[in-house]
Amino acid sequence: MSTKQPVEKPVLTLRVHGPRPGRIGVADLAEIVAHAQTAVNRQAEVLEGRSQTLRPGPPIGKVRAECELELVSLGRGSTVLGFDLATPQTTLPAMATLSTDAIAAVARVIDRAAHSDFADIDVGVLDSIRNLGAVLGPRIKSLEWIAPGAGRGRHRRPTVAATLDARVRRKIESHLAPPTVQPFEKQGVLEMADFKPDEYKCRLKPTLEAPVTCTFDVAQANEIQAALRHPVRVVGRATISAQTHKVESVAIDRIEPLDSLELDAGSFFAHPTFDQLVRQQAIKPLRDIRHLAGGIPDDLDVDELVDEIYRSRV
């Protein structure tokens, strides 16, 4: 009399949604398996303290030993891919491991990307998820990444799931887009400079705008030093972030000293709108009226103050 062995729950489940349920192309399957493994490896390296995982070469030894996956099941309905670890873990089922932590963390990264939250997410992990999403198209509409829960009672780990679709992949692609370089010309006061070797930097403070970090070469050092704390016009090339659309830095091609009366002289007749002034001066809305407390002394009668103002106008 034979007894069936209990079926272990996969450490990772990928549910593939498409127009042909229960079927998946061999090439698509190979792409999904390869990029899912890379995503887990890179996330595991992040958990192990590696600061940048977008690099050539194999994963570190511990990650390779503990996080290698094997495809163990192929379900129908929507195509369901079940993965288990190639090397059995010796820990108790209720205990988290590097592999289970990494798999759950990838699901959370996908979910955060869906909400455009990319703060402190490793670029290598995002790159592997973007590559995983390359299979999306006419044959595959979305991929659901599921890290099943495990354990019992208060030790139980909840299931973590997130969906990678074309919308989420576009957000990741936009975040990973390289910065652009555009011509730059702006007036301001050169506030400070750093003349350390290989770190020639200075800061331009335009009127009513945030300071801009600028770089220059050693041949411009004397010119920069002479212009410190004086009005100047900077002409160069600005590096613009693809994510924030803000200037990250400016490589100075030319710097021209200005008379103090020339600084922003053209803006005198510009007639900016209130919205433009708010953006330029970084004015934030008043959220607590108590911040106005103390503006008028307690012993001063406001009505008398207003009457005095009107009387002085006569």
VOGU-3710 file (C-alpha; in Angstrom, 3 decimals, decimal comma):
1> mstkqpvekp> 0,000/0,000/0,000  1,599/3,252/-1,115  1,253/6,604/0,577  1,480/9,935/-1,173  4,202/12,339/-0,103  2,905/15,755/0,927  3,415/18,383/-1,744  5,556/21,268/-0,534  4,226/24,746/-1,176  6,395/26,548/-3,758
11> vltlrvhgpr> 8,650/29,295/-2,400  7,651/31,400/-5,426  4,601/31,299/-7,665  4,349/33,234/-10,916  0,857/33,443/-12,379  1,031/34,294/-16,075  -2,078/35,942/-17,522  -2,694/35,926/-21,252  -5,248/35,245/-23,966  -4,365/31,512/-24,078
21> pgrigvadla> -4,781/30,139/-20,523  -2,697/27,101/-19,660  -0,222/27,658/-22,504  3,109/29,469/-22,648  5,763/29,630/-25,327  9,091/27,957/-24,639  11,030/31,165/-25,371  8,770/33,182/-23,066  9,129/30,560/-20,337  12,924/30,652/-20,595
31> eivahaqtav> 12,911/34,468/-20,349  10,622/34,462/-17,319  12,657/31,831/-15,472  15,990/33,544/-16,170  14,916/37,056/-15,159  12,976/35,852/-12,100  16,137/34,137/-10,889  18,189/37,296/-11,506  15,676/39,421/-9,590  15,838/37,081/-6,585
41> nrqaevlegr> 19,647/36,935/-6,685  20,043/40,706/-6,861  17,526/41,313/-4,087  19,327/38,728/-1,927  22,605/40,563/-2,523  20,946/43,782/-1,369  19,818/42,006/1,813  23,393/40,823/2,299  24,602/44,414/2,210  25,832/44,834/-1,361
51> sqtlrpgppi> 25,232/48,468/-2,332  25,087/48,071/-6,124  23,928/44,845/-7,803  23,824/46,129/-11,393  27,210/44,740/-12,342  28,685/41,952/-14,495  29,573/38,561/-13,085  27,835/35,795/-11,128  26,057/36,343/-7,792  28,031/36,059/-4,575
61> gkvraecele> 28,575/32,536/-3,259  26,028/32,556/-0,445  23,309/33,875/-2,747  24,109/31,303/-5,426  24,019/28,502/-2,846  20,817/29,533/-1,056  18,677/31,180/-3,733  18,938/28,988/-6,822  15,425/28,151/-8,006  13,975/25,179/-9,853
71> lvslgrgstv> 10,701/25,127/-11,770  8,735/22,333/-10,105  5,175/22,791/-11,358  3,262/24,132/-14,343  -0,438/24,645/-13,656  -3,367/25,360/-15,921  -6,077/28,013/-15,813  -3,906/31,024/-16,100  -0,439/29,531/-16,473  0,914/29,034/-12,950
81> lgfdlatpqt> 4,651/28,481/-12,527  5,743/27,024/-9,196  9,370/27,333/-8,054  11,228/25,625/-5,257  14,810/25,906/-4,064  17,386/23,787/-5,864  19,174/23,162/-2,553  16,846/22,106/0,305  17,037/24,400/3,332  17,809/22,911/6,729
91> tlpamatlst> 15,832/25,514/8,668  12,369/24,972/10,119  9,458/25,756/7,748  8,292/28,667/9,884  11,686/30,375/9,764  12,499/32,985/7,164  15,612/32,438/5,052  17,652/34,602/2,705  15,774/33,108/-0,254  12,256/33,603/1,153
101> daiaavarvi> 13,118/37,114/2,321  14,451/38,015/-1,138  11,422/36,575/-2,953  9,011/38,510/-0,718  11,113/41,672/-1,097  10,889/41,485/-4,909  7,093/41,410/-4,614  7,229/44,530/-2,456  9,501/46,266/-4,969  6,996/45,563/-7,775
111> draahsdfad> 4,185/46,907/-5,611  6,156/50,056/-4,772  6,963/50,584/-8,447  3,234/50,400/-9,201  2,827/53,369/-6,832  5,861/55,247/-8,265  7,757/54,825/-4,992  11,392/54,198/-5,946  13,129/55,601/-2,864  16,187/53,517/-1,873
121> idvgvldsir> 15,351/50,663/-4,271  18,426/49,038/-5,803  18,840/49,831/-9,497  19,916/46,271/-10,278  16,716/44,832/-8,811  14,614/47,287/-10,839  16,587/46,429/-13,975  15,896/42,709/-13,534  12,172/43,375/-13,013  12,139/45,534/-16,145
131> nlgavlgpri> 13,782/42,672/-18,058  11,229/40,245/-16,632  8,501/42,527/-17,969  9,989/42,369/-21,471  7,841/39,276/-22,113  4,671/41,355/-21,759  2,832/41,827/-25,026  0,191/40,128/-27,151  0,906/36,675/-25,656  1,319/37,711/-22,008
141> kslewiapga> -0,684/40,532/-20,430  0,641/40,446/-16,865  2,725/38,475/-14,377  1,633/38,023/-10,781  4,588/37,493/-8,411  3,458/35,601/-5,308  5,593/34,811/-2,256  3,415/32,353/-0,312  3,161/32,654/3,468  4,508/29,945/5,733
151> grgrhrrptv> 4,447/28,872/9,348  1,634/28,874/11,858  0,161/31,156/14,494  2,167/34,208/15,421  5,141/32,848/13,451  3,216/32,756/10,197  4,563/34,884/7,377  1,807/36,482/5,280  1,572/35,975/1,544  3,075/38,853/-0,428
161> aatldarvrr> 1,877/39,398/-3,994  2,215/42,054/-6,683  1,327/42,330/-10,371  3,785/43,342/-13,076  1,971/44,696/-16,133  2,751/47,126/-18,954  1,856/50,153/-16,816  4,244/49,170/-14,012  7,012/48,341/-16,493  6,668/51,791/-18,104
171> kieshlappt> 7,072/53,407/-14,683  10,239/51,389/-14,074  11,588/52,251/-17,516  10,923/55,928/-16,911  12,707/55,777/-13,549  15,717/53,992/-15,046  15,939/56,325/-18,043  19,363/58,010/-18,292  19,646/61,760/-17,669  19,639/64,137/-20,616
181> vqpfekqgvl> 22,065/66,963/-21,349  20,742/70,370/-22,393  22,280/73,827/-22,960  22,265/75,962/-19,829  22,580/79,687/-19,235  21,680/81,438/-16,001  22,669/84,433/-13,906  23,316/84,385/-10,179  25,878/84,771/-7,445  28,731/82,283/-7,228
191> emadfkpdey> 28,432/81,318/-3,573  31,152/78,766/-2,982  33,733/76,545/-4,684  35,712/73,386/-3,961  39,204/73,210/-5,476  40,148/69,701/-4,380  41,821/67,628/-7,132  39,219/65,762/-9,213  36,424/67,575/-7,334  36,275/70,989/-8,933
201> kcrlkptlea> 32,780/72,137/-7,992  31,042/75,403/-7,268  27,516/76,574/-6,489  25,508/79,140/-8,396  22,649/80,846/-6,528  20,156/82,387/-8,982  17,744/84,997/-7,680  14,592/83,396/-6,226  15,663/79,888/-7,271  17,376/76,934/-5,655
211> pvtctfdvaq> 21,178/76,765/-5,879  22,712/74,822/-8,764  25,805/72,642/-8,404  28,337/73,321/-11,163  31,540/71,575/-12,201  34,624/73,072/-13,846  38,112/71,969/-14,850  41,477/73,001/-13,471  42,031/75,515/-16,277  39,011/77,505/-15,012
221> aneiqaalrh> 40,054/77,480/-11,339  41,519/81,012/-11,228  38,514/82,435/-13,055  36,121/80,718/-10,643  38,071/81,891/-7,614  38,029/85,507/-8,831  34,242/85,321/-9,350  33,381/84,005/-5,875  30,632/85,973/-4,120  30,094/88,089/-7,229
231> pvrvvgrati> 27,272/88,182/-9,805  28,044/86,043/-12,862  26,466/84,523/-15,945  27,147/80,790/-16,295  26,978/79,162/-19,716  27,359/75,401/-19,990  25,654/72,016/-20,236  23,051/70,921/-17,685  22,434/67,287/-16,769  18,661/66,869/-16,341
241> saqthkvesv> 17,216/63,994/-14,301  14,773/61,871/-16,298  12,792/61,227/-13,117  12,531/64,679/-11,515  13,228/66,798/-14,617  15,478/68,930/-12,410  19,046/70,059/-13,011  21,444/67,639/-11,319  24,610/69,547/-12,224  26,018/71,990/-14,774
251> aidrieplds> 29,350/71,607/-16,559  30,619/75,175/-17,000  31,852/76,119/-20,482  32,048/79,842/-19,851  31,593/82,173/-16,896  31,092/85,909/-17,314  31,325/88,473/-14,486  28,345/90,852/-14,221  27,793/94,234/-12,684  25,414/93,977/-9,722
261> leldagsffa> 22,890/96,122/-11,607  22,942/93,684/-14,530  21,953/90,710/-12,386  18,457/89,654/-13,457  17,851/93,085/-14,992  15,731/91,502/-17,698  13,343/90,010/-15,150  12,269/93,456/-13,871  9,654/93,715/-16,621  8,911/89,973/-16,817
271> hptfdqlvrq> 5,626/90,281/-14,829  5,646/86,714/-13,425  2,335/85,228/-12,363  1,592/84,364/-8,741  2,088/80,674/-9,537  5,518/81,404/-11,021  6,506/83,451/-7,980  5,379/80,643/-5,655  7,536/78,126/-7,547  10,533/80,464/-7,713
281> qaikplrdir> 10,406/81,310/-4,011  9,447/77,780/-2,900  6,512/79,104/-0,865  4,533/76,366/0,839  0,879/76,619/1,915  0,065/77,502/5,518  -1,224/74,325/7,158  -1,401/75,524/10,779  -2,705/79,000/11,649  -0,781/78,842/14,920
291> hlaggipddl> 2,364/79,601/12,911  1,070/83,175/12,654  1,020/83,552/16,429  3,322/86,248/17,745  3,152/88,421/14,662  1,244/91,092/16,612  2,111/91,720/20,274  -0,583/90,656/22,731  -0,788/94,128/24,304  -1,510/95,823/20,981
301> dvdelvdeiy> -5,139/96,494/20,020  -5,567/95,390/16,404  -8,529/97,753/15,839  -6,468/100,725/17,020  -3,626/99,632/14,750  -5,960/99,537/11,727  -7,440/102,943/12,612  -3,953/104,403/12,888  -3,043/103,047/9,441  -6,117/104,646/7,862
311> rsrv> -5,507/107,958/9,673  -1,919/108,082/8,411  -3,136/107,807/4,818  -5,047/111,111/4,980
//
